[in-house]
Amino acid sequence: MTTEHVARQIGRYRWVICLLLFANTANNYLDRQMLGILAPKLEELYHWPKEIGWARIVIAFQVAYAIGLPFFGRLVDRFGTRATYAWATIFWGLAAYGHMLCRQWWQFGIMRFFLGLGEAVNFPAAIKAVTEWFPRKERALATGIFNSGANIGAVITPALVPWLAVNYGWQWAFVVGGSINFIFVAFWWPMYRRPQDKKGLDPAELRHILSDADEREEAKIPWRRLMGFREAWAFVIGKFMTDPIWWFYLFWLPKWLSKDFNLDLKKLGWPLILVYTFVTIGSVGGGYISSALLKGGRSVNFARKMAFLICALLVVPISIVTRIQNMWLAVLLVGLAAAAHQGWSANLFTLVSDCFPKNAVASVIGLGGMAGSIGAILFSEFVGRWLEQTGRYWLLFLIGSTAYLLALAIIQALVPRIRQVRLDAGGPAMGAPADGD
């Protein structure tokens, strides 16, 4: 029986949900990345303080993101994915519009704070939606697919934003970005329900979605008890150590290219497009690696950790990027490292749904995301001060090259074997292994 025949038998609506998540994740990164591309022009136009001013703007976004992640993680678990995702998307659309009114760096900092607060809903809600709509064996691939929307947004942004800024003024970038939010909600609201509540869903697809017999609904659990599990700490530490590297690529890559290779706004587009094209492949590829290993009969523990190891090793060459004189070769190395990060990220998110029941997933994702944002805040402050004093990027890329292997070693020490935990009223208890070993 072919894969296509099986897909027809069980239906495909869950992949429509994945496509919606992909679209809003692309918009999430479109909104957050566009100011980084405009920053060199705005610094010159409005006389911002160079490195420290930009670092403060970045930190404002990250502080709000750190606050918003556990907040929305809890709201998603309490009030559901559909409503929480929709209202927060509207809020961040309004924040994107607000950038049009800004001129000074501190005004942009305020708007970035509101944008970061609203955008924090995306990953807790999207991971919860994947957990609701996909069985465990498909979640890494589904996560990789929707997470690759971040990279599509990052590819679109350097193509769209310079064109809008040159032809219509920089404000129009935020008009377009904010408007997409409302278009998304117009599709999301009527189309999304939990599988059990979705009218017209193919019964065979519903059985497939709910096929993980060892997953069951558990009582709600406070954050402090969630943190009693080593599995939660593995995710939190993994995010704390590796998210700052991604934020560095996202917010400082245009400035590094402008400085080291003398690129202006018109010339930044193609190098950034190439980097984020690589990243798109890495996001889906990272999810595919572990999903393929699972389908080949390997355990969840082996599949996830092998994917982690491959991604961590692919980041290492970034350590020499500042020694390379050829811009396109340097861009290729950055693209490889950024792609590996997204493959790592897809598996790290999926680790949560491997270990925790569905009603706790968004809360754990929120806590880990907050830790990642705190790490990014600290790293951004260091980046700003280091560049203000030295103007050199070598140490920053060196740190990025080693973070993933160290994080993997800590994850392995905390979770030597991936298992489903049980959250009951009596306290934490370890359940059956996720891989059935």
N, C-alpha and C positions, 0 to 999 in steps of 0.2 A: 504494500500500500504506500503510495507516494506521500511526501510531506504536503503537497498541495491538496491531495484528496482528504487527508486528515484535517487540514485547515478548513476545507469546505464543510466537513462534517461537524466540527465544533464551533464554527463561526469565528468572526474576526473583530467584533466590536471593541474588544479590549485594546486592539491596536489603534482604533480611532481615538480612544481615550489617551493612548500614548502619544498620538499625533498632536492632540490639544496641549498636552504637557510640553511637548517639544516646542510648539509655537510660542507659548508664553515664556518658556525658558530662553528662547532666542530673543524675545522682546526684553526680558529681564537684563540680558547682557548688552543689548543695543542701548538701553537707557543708561546703564551704569558706565559703559565704556566711552560714550561720545565726548564727555568732558575731558577725558585724558587725551583724546586726539586734538581737541580744541585748545588745550592748555597752553602750548607754546605760543599760539596766536593771541590768546587772551592775556597771557603774561605781558606780552609786548604792548598790546592795545590799551590795557588798563593799569600797567605798571605794578603788577603784583610782585611781592618778594619772591625770589626765584624758587629755591628748593624747599625752604621751610614753609612758605605760604602754601605751596602745593601739598606738602606733607600734611598740613593742618586740614585742608579740604578732604584729603583721602581719609584721615583719621575721623573726621566728622561722620562720614558715611559709615565707616567701620564700627564706630561706637554705637550708632543707631542699629546697624545690622546685628551687632552682638546682643543688644537689648531685645530686638525684635524676634530673633530666632527662637529662644525658649518661650517667649510670650505667644508667638503664633503656633509653635509646636503644641502648646497646651490648648490653645483655642481650637486647633484642628482636631485634636483628640476629643475635646469636649463638645464642640458644636458641629463637627463634621467638615469634610473636605470641601464640599460644594459651596456653602455659604461663606466660609472663612476665606477661601481663595478668591472668590468673586469680589467681596468688599475690600479686601486688602489690595487687589489689583486696581480697583478704582482709585483708592487712596494714592498709590504710587504714580498713577497716571496724572493726577492733579499736581503732585510734587514735581513731575517732569515738566509740566507746563510752567510751574513757578520759576524755573531757571531763566525763562525769557526776561524776567524783571530784574535780574542781577547784573551788577557791574564789578563790584569789589570782591576780593577773594573771600572775605568773611560772609558776604551775602550768599555766594555760591556754597560756602560751608553750611549755612543754615538749610538751604534747599537740599543739599546732599544728605543732611541728617534726616530730613523727612523722606527723601527717596530711599535711603537705606532702611528706614523703619518699615516702609511698605514692601520693599523688595524682599525682606526677610521671610515673607510667607512662602516664597516659591518652593524651596527645597523641602521643608517639612510637609507642605501640602502635596507636592508631587510624589515624594517617596511614599506617603500614606496612600495616595491614589494607586500607585503601582502595587503596594501591598494588598490593597483591596481588590484589584482587578487582575492580578497575575499570580499563578502558582509559583512556588519557590524556584523551580527549575528555569523559569523564564524571566525572573526579576532582574538579574544582572544585565541581560540583554535589553530589556525594556528600560532599565535605568540608564544604560549606556546610550540608548537611542534618544530618550528625552533630554539627557544631559548634554548630548551633542548639539542640542539647540543653543546652548551657551556659545558654542563655537561658530554656529551659523550666524548668530547675532554678532559675534566678534568679527566674522568675515564681512558681513553686510555693512557694519559700522564704518570701517575705513574706506569703503567704496562710496557710501551714501553721504556721510557727514562732510568730508571736504567739498564734495560737489554742491551740497546745499549751502555750505558756508560761503563758498566763492561766488555762487550765482544768486543766492537769495538772502544771505546774511546768516550768521551762526545761530540766531534764535530759532530758525526754521527746523533745525535738527531736533529741538525739544518739542516743537509742535507735532512733528511726525511721530516721534517716540511716544509722547503722551497719548496721542489719538489711537495708536494701536491697542492700548490697554482696553479702551471701551469697545473696540471691535471684538477683542477676545472674549470679553464678558458676555457679549451678545450671543456668542456661540456656546460658551461654557455653561451658562445657566440652564438652557433647555436640554442640553445633551448629557449632563453628568448626573448620575445617581449611583449609589452603591449597587453592585451587581444583583443583590437580592431584591432590590427595589426597582430595578430597571424593567419597565414594561417592554415586552416584545423581544427580550434577550433570548437567544437560542438556548433551550434547556441543556443541550450538550455542552455549550460553551460555559454555562453556569456551573455545571458539574466539574468541568475542567478547571475553572478558576478556583473552586473550593475543594480541589482534590488532595490537598495536604492534610491527611487525616490527623496528624499530630498537632495541628494548629487549632487553638480554641480561644474563645473570648475569655478574658481574665478580668478581675476586678481592677478598677482604677488604682494607680499607685503614685504616691507623691514623688517629687524629684529626688528628695533625700534618700528614699529607698531605692530608686533606680540606680543611684550612684553606689549602692552596696554591691553591685554586680561588677566583676572584673571585665565583662564584655562591654559594659557601658564605658568604663575607663579606657578600654582599648580604643574605642571609637573617639572619645573625647581627646585623648592624647594624640591619636593619629591625625585628627583635624587640627589640633593646636600646632603641631610640628610642620604640617605640609600646606595648609591653607595660606599661610603668609607668603609662600613662594608663588602661588598662583596670583595672589593680589599684587605682588611685585611685578609679575609679567603684565598683568592687566593694566596697571596704572603707570608704571615707569617705562615700559617698553617703547612707547612713542618718544618719550624724552631721551632715552638712551640712543635710539636711532637718529634723532635730530642732532644730538651732541657729537656722537662718535663718527657718524657718517654724513653729517651736514645735510640732512633731509629737511625740506620745508613741508608745509601742509599739503601741497599738491603731490609731493613725491613719497609721502608716508604710506599711501594706500596699498601699493602692491606688496611691499615687504610684510605688512601686517596681514594682508589677505593670505599670503603664503603661510605664515605662522599658524593662523587659525584654520586654514584648510587642513594642515597636519593635525591640529587639535581635534577637528571633527572626526578624522579617521581614528585617532587614539581613543576617543570616548567610546565609540561603538566597538572598536577592536578590543579594548580592555574588558568590556562586558562580554564580548563574543568568546574570548579566551576561556573564561571560567565557565560560561554556559556550554561551550563545546566539550570541555573536560568533563562536566557533569553528564552530558548526554553520552559521552564515551565510557561512562561507568565509574569515573573517579569520584571520590568522596567530596562533599562540600568543603571540608577542611583543606584537602589537597588543592582543589580547583581555585578557591579564593586566594590561598597563600602563594600558589605558583603564579597567579596573575599579579599579585602584589610584587613578587620578586622580579618578574620580567620588567614591570613598569619602573621599579626602583633602579634597576641597572641601566635602563635607557636614559635616565636623567643624568647619570654621572658625567658624560662628555661635556656638559654645559660648563664645567669648571674651567675649560680653556677658551671659552668663546671670546674673551676680551683680547686674546693674543692673535686673533685671526683678522687679517687685513681685508680680505674679500667680504664685502657686505652680504652677498647671497649665501656664501658658505656659513657665515655667522648666523644668518636668519634661519638656515636649515637646522643648525644645532639647537637654536632656541625653539623652533617648531617641534623638533623631536622631544625635547624636554617638556614642553607644554602639553604635547600629545600624551606623553607618558603620565603626566599629572592627571589628566582627565580620565585615562584608563584606570589609574590608581583610585581616583575619586569614585568612579562608578562602582568598583568593588568594595570600597570602604562604606559607601551608603548601603550597599546590599548586605554587608556584614550585619547591620542592625536588624534587617528583616530576617536574616538567618537565625539570629539569636533571641529576638524578642517577639511577643505576640503582637497582633495587628494594632490593638488599641494603645500600645505603648510606643510604637515606632516613631510617630511624629514628635513625641516628647523627648525621646533619646536623640533624634536628629537635631532638635532644637538646642539641646544642651551641648552636643558636639559642635554644632555650628557656632554657638556662642563662644566656645573655647577657641575655635578656629579664628573667629573675628578678634578675640582678645590677643591671640598670637600675632595676627596681622596688624593690630594697632601698635603693639610693641615693636614689631619689625619695621613698620612704616616710620615711626619716630626715629629709630636707629638709622634707617635709610636716609631720611631727610638730613639728619645731623652729619652722617658720614659723607654724603655728597656735598653738603655745604662746606665741609672742611677740606675734602680731598678732590671732589669732582670725578672720582674713579669708581668703576663698577665691579672690579675684579673680585673683591671680597664678597659682594652680594651674590654673584653667580656661584662662587665657591660654596657658600652656605647652602644655596639651593641644590647643589649637586650631591650633598651628603645627607640631607634631611630625611629622605625617603627610606634609605637603608636603615638608618637609626630608628625611625618610626616603626619599621617592620620588625626589627629586633624586639622592641618594646611590646608590640602587639602579640608576637609569638610568646613572649614571656608571660603576658597576662592571659592569653587565650591559646594554650597549646593545642586545644581541640575544640572546634566550633560546635556548640550545642544550643538547642532551644531551651531557654530558661522558663521557669514557671513562676508567675506572679500571683500569689494567693494571699488571702487575708492574714495568714499566719506568718508571712515573711518570705524572704527569698529562698528558693529551692531550685536545684538544678534538674532539668528535665532530660529527655532523651537526646542523644546526639542528633544534630541536624542532618547528618549524612547517613544515619541509620546504622552506623558501625556498632 
